[in-house]
Amino acid sequence: MPEGPELHLASHFVNEACRGLVFGGCVEKSSVSRNPEVPFESSAYCIAASARGKELRLTLSPLPGAQPPQEPLALVFRFGMSGSFQLAPGDALPPHAHLRFYTAPPGPRLALCFVDIRRFGRWDLGGKWQPGRGPCVLLEYELFRENVLRNLADKAFDRPICEALLDQRFFNGIGNYLRAEILFRLRIPPFEKARTVLEALQQRRPSPELPQSPELTLSQKIRAKLQNPDLLELCHSVPKEVVQLGGKGYGPESGEEDFAAFRAWLRCYGVPGMSSLQDRQGRTIWFQGDPGPLAPKGRKSRQKKSKATRPSPEDRAENPPPPIKAPSRTRRAWRDPPEKTATQQPEGTSPQQDPEAPTVPEKGRRKGQRATPGGLSSAPASGEGRGTTDTGSSGEDGMAVQDPMDKGGGEAVGAARPGSLR
């Protein structure tokens, strides 16, 4: 799921891709999107982007002399599970391009597209950041730190630190992979109480100041600060590292060069040898060592296996699994299969499972065979040809603002409600 760094990288992409381009005409929305229409039309306008936390603002500004006369219009996007911006030829739009801004002639017609495969992303007209979100961890560090430490009495900090870090009222821009990386670097158990972790920081110097020991030189003070960051400082510096990597940041697509640097940067999230647990919202947190005193009861942590321990395709080819034998059918079933009816139950069910299933007449039943409920004849008592049945085992937030749908690095558990802080 896109987090703060991905929104900032997306704003950089839009500004670079649209530099020097002139857009024109109407803004086009896909018919399947439930987001609002964009009532904007201009013969010539430019596009600029900015980001704050997990939101991106797109501003459409008419050029001098453009017709019809139009005021600038701003839209605020939240990317949901899979949102992104792409610039594509106007006659070869990418799939799932739910909002399109076309360039004006002359020159090849291009389209800046908001692409969202899973359609959890949203845009709102007016350009205002969503109310209730806290200061951005990337761009408003001092305000962010003050907002957290001033509100430690809030019940949000009664929860485990891994859950509190997804509360966008206080940690605007932090998501599932960032919380894992931040806690891992400080060796903080993810299910330690958030207030316990953060109260100690109230006595610590704010980030802009350096250690005040007069015995230290300036370079030593800077080195000490960089070597001993606290949790709130890492909430600022770790996302900044992702932005400095460039590319697109987080992405589950395997084999794409854009994500190679990001995957190499990860130390904990989804890394072989790390353990994982689901928090109370069903989102997977990755960690190493003790999960902490507030870990969910009755849930066992799973450990990510390294690729070296998994059988390779060659191994599977050399040692294929034994063939699965199909259940044999009874002699009577081969000779006299029951007739199908329009309401016949699905394969694998039985009259006991489906009491409304139509019964089969007992006429023609072999002598000596027992009738089963519903009139179906049973298999021979000797067990010859008896079939078996295998049953498998199953196996970006609101004002209380959890980052949504983040099961195991970006699996959706349901659509985000409009107005919730994702």
DAUR-V581457 format. One record per backbone hydrogen bond with DSSP energy under -0.5 kcal/mol. CO is the residue of the C=O (numbers start at 0). NH is the residue of the N-H. Records with the same first field share a line. If there is no record, write none. Layout:
CO: NH + NH
This chain:
2: 5 + 6
3: 7
4: 8
5: 9
6: 10
7: 11
8: 12
9: 13
10: 14
11: 15
12: 16
13: 17
14: 18
15: 18
17: 20
20: 22
21: 103
22: 44
24: 41
27: 99
29: 32
36: 38
37: 39
39: 26
41: 24
43: 62
44: 22
45: 60
47: 58
49: 56
51: 54
54: 51
55: 57 + 76
56: 49
57: 59 + 74
58: 47 + 60
59: 61 + 72
60: 45
62: 65
66: 42
72: 59
73: 125
74: 57 + 76
75: 123
76: 55
77: 121
78: 81 + 82
81: 116
83: 114
85: 87 + 112
87: 110
88: 91
93: 96
95: 97 + 115
97: 29
98: 113
99: 27
100: 111
101: 23
107: 109
108: 89
109: 102
110: 87 + 112
111: 100
112: 85 + 114
113: 97 + 98
114: 83
121: 77
122: 35
123: 75 + 126
129: 132
134: 171
135: 139
139: 143
140: 144
141: 145
142: 146
143: 147
144: 148
145: 149
146: 150
147: 150
148: 151
150: 153
153: 156
154: 157
155: 158
156: 194
158: 193
159: 162 + 163
160: 164
162: 165
163: 166
165: 167
166: 169 + 170
167: 133
170: 172 + 173
171: 136
172: 3
174: 178
175: 179
176: 180
177: 181
178: 182
179: 183
180: 184
181: 185
182: 186 + 187
183: 186
186: 188
188: 191
189: 161
190: 293
191: 160
192: 196
193: 197
194: 198
195: 199
197: 200
198: 201
199: 202
200: 203
205: 208
212: 215
216: 220
217: 221
218: 222
219: 223
220: 224
221: 225
222: 226
223: 227
229: 233
230: 234
231: 235
232: 235 + 236
233: 237
235: 239
236: 240
237: 241
238: 242
239: 243
240: 244
241: 244 + 245
242: 245
245: 248
252: 255
255: 258
256: 259 + 260
257: 247
258: 262
259: 263
260: 264
261: 265
267: 270
270: 273
273: 303
274: 286
275: 301
276: 284
278: 281
282: 278
284: 276
286: 274
290: 190
291: 294
295: 298
297: 299
301: 275
303: 272
305: 308
306: 309
311: 315
312: 316
313: 317
314: 318
316: 319
322: 324
329: 333
330: 334
331: 335
340: 343
345: 348
349: 352 + 353
353: 356
361: 364
365: 368
369: 377
371: 374
373: 359
375: 371
379: 382
382: 385
388: 390
389: 391
392: 394
397: 400
400: 167
402: 405
404: 406
405: 283 + 407
406: 410
410: 406
416: 419
419: 421
